[in-house]
Amino acid sequence: MTYLDKMMPGQRGTVVGFTDDSPVTRRLLELGFVPGRSINYLRNAPLRDPMEVQVGPSCLSLRRAEAALVAVEPED
Amino acid sequence: MGRAATARTYSATRPYRVAICGNPNSGKTTIFNAITGLNQKVANYPGVTVEKVTGRFSVGKENPQQFTLLDVPGTYSLAAFTPDEYIAISALSGGPGGQQMPDAIICIIDATNLERGLYLLFQILEIGRPVVVALNMIDLAQRRGIQIDFEKLSRAIGGFPVVPVVGNRGQGIERLKQETAKLIATPPDISLNRFYDDATENVLTELQSYFDQAHRTRAEYLRIIFDVNGPAEAKFVREEGHEARNMLERGRTAIRKVWSPLSAAETTALTRRAAEVFNSTVIIDHFSQRMLSDKVDRYLLHRLLGPLVLLLTMVLMFQFIFSWAQPFMEMIDVMFTGLAGWVATLMPEGPMQSLITDGVIGGVGSVLAFIPQIAILFIFIAILEDSGYMSRAAFLVDRMFRWCGLSGKSFIPMLSSFACAVPGIMATRTIEDRNLRFITIMVAPLMTCSARLPVYAIMIAAFVPYKSYFGVLNLQGIVLALLYLLGLVVAAVVSFVMSRTIFRAERDTFLMEIPSYKLPTVKSVLIKVLNRVKSFVVRAGTIILAITIIIWALSYYPRSRAVEVEFARQETTLQARYDSARMVAQAKLAELERNLPEDEVNLSGAVSDALAQIEDEVVLPELKVQLLADYPAHEELVETLSGLRLLQIRREASLRELDNKRAGQHLRSSYFGRLGRAVEPAFLPLGWDWKIAMATLASFPAREVIIATLGTIYNLGADAKSVSLVNKMRQVKWENGPKTGKPVFTLAVALSIMVFFAICCQCGATVVTIKQETASWYYAVFAFGYMTALAYLLALVVYQLFAGIGF
């Protein structure tokens, strides 16, 4: 298991859980980062931050600080 | 939930109330526009700065039933931790006391993103009003192989209607209206599955039965329970007292025994329910197909290509804005100058005429002159927004903006501010975080807007030498570029400081959707542009007009009688002198004409017609030489006629000069003139004399006014050509003080004026817009204050530096 900000662009994985219970976590849940859901780390912005992640049908942008809250089981 | 919807009785006059809500990017605004057309009204929600748009529509040909439609701000969830977020649930529950309870709610769901839409829908169903679900972008979903069973979906949400629509093509809109009308006329008997766990349900039931009188909806109680320290809890405790807080805490403790953290009780239930319904109604495989948008983004979000395309887009956009707006702005200027001139002929000279022509017509003209740029800018922004590119632009620049305390979301406002700070400040509405939004508002006016250009142009032309380096770089161009850079650097420093002091962003995130690319529709773009232009004219326009009239009054009064009498006397003397000279010449002409041969009687008329074409004293001799060559036999006649024409030209020029002198004399002795002299000591360290100080004060409504004011002060008239103003400025000498006799305008003074105008907030429209957008005069005054102080300081440093080294 790792965290979303530690993954590589192009990598896929499954959401496992969150590291805290802040309003940010809540917003992540609402946007589709639900445990069990598979995600696809698409790309980074030019300065490596923020990053774009596909969750279900939608593409979301989030900063590395926010991605660090998401625990992910990467696919091989 | 039992009977969720019950029929209510209405007076015949009141239209039914319908609220429309949905996720951001679900196409809510497009559908809202498609339903209401131009029947829209824009206001603000009380106490917050979120725009409240309402519209009207009707259903049925004969005896049409009237409806009002309320646009609820787009949201992913009803959870609310800030006043702005609280608007959604509050508006859907009918506002304070529930008097504005909607008769039905239209919930827009992006069909390509159904699961997330369902999350919000299940929260909305708890409000207990009839709901119509509009599945938007159904065409796109079908093309992506997403098959939705509408019947099954309708059953899963308690039998409420589900209408497939394509908002940007207007498909399904008529049916959406009819289903809404039908639902209100005959509300179905609805029973929904309860999907919250027992602990939550128990607390809900307990609170609901104990505070029975308040008629709060289940949705509101959910907010009270789950949004710890949020606005719903605050309002509840305020209304029900301290005992209610204890009861609420006991309930939360009970839920926490089952759930940790507390909010998991709600999010888990909603996510689970949404997934359940989603899985039973839809079949798709997301990752198997690469979307078109993703392919395009490989280039547009590429680490090198992406920023390059963005830069190019910006450059092209401003190229178009400036070149397209120019002819319209000139047209408006010509129209209003013409109108003022025409009105002046209808009214007797005096304060009333001056108020109407210079104050009112001039003021309206200066407000309307903004519109071409604002409208064209908004067309571009609306297209970029509707196509989905704006979220990508924000994505590209976020990291860079964060270095100075801003965010990618500040990009559009800052970009717009290069044309005009007013639309820039209005564009900050998309920034959710309050502190981030306020910082952006505070620094947006520092961008070099188009109103600064005339000031820079004249100062640079007059005092910066035209020197070239390496063949391509020019000193004048370099100074202009440095002034643009100055605005950017000051904005970066100010936002850096503010973000670490007065406006600390509390939960600044960059969580947002990057929507798939869509083709913008003409209708949606035009409605957006129209609404924004309208709100600019109504909000900023009226106040700018008022300020312009005040400034007019200060520079018109007191009207010195002595000055009037003196100038009237001078005018009479002047007229008399020219009249006597003319009479002599005309007597001679009559004599010569009498002696003309029969076949040449028309000669005199032809010559004077040719002379009448000449307006300038300098070119007159050239024509005379030519006429003498044409009519060698009539040398004396040509001489006399030329002399007459010269007299006429000189007479007009002298009268104009006298008028300009009179205007200058009045301005210098007006309240403004006195004010300028009074504040001169404060501006001496900047190298300014009282005339510059006064012109700066008078340009409070808009920076470019300084040019017209300087023209009037230097007796050149308000519409002085820039060449003559430049020449005049080079000649002006100090009239008193230690520098008497030395030129007022030096390079150091010109630089200090330009630096002051680069940083100051001399723009009434901006100040008023800041007041409107922050809902407080405090921030407007604060912005004006800090910018003026900073402008003064930097102008001081620049002047002392350059004057010190001898410029």
Interface residues (C-beta under 8 A of the other chain):
Chain A: R12 D21 S22 P23 V24 R26 R27 L28 L29 E30 L31 G32 V34 S38 N40 L42 R43 N44 A45 P46 L47 R48 D49 P50 E52 Q54 G56 P57 S58 C59 L60 S61 L62 R63 E66
Chain B: Y76 S77 A79 F81 T112 N113 E115 R116 Y119 R144 I146 P261 L262 S263 A264 T267 T271 A275 I284 H286 F287 S293 D294 D297 L301 R303 L304 G306 P307 S391 A394 F395 L396 D398 R399 M400 G408 R507 T509 F510 L511 M512 E513 I514 S516
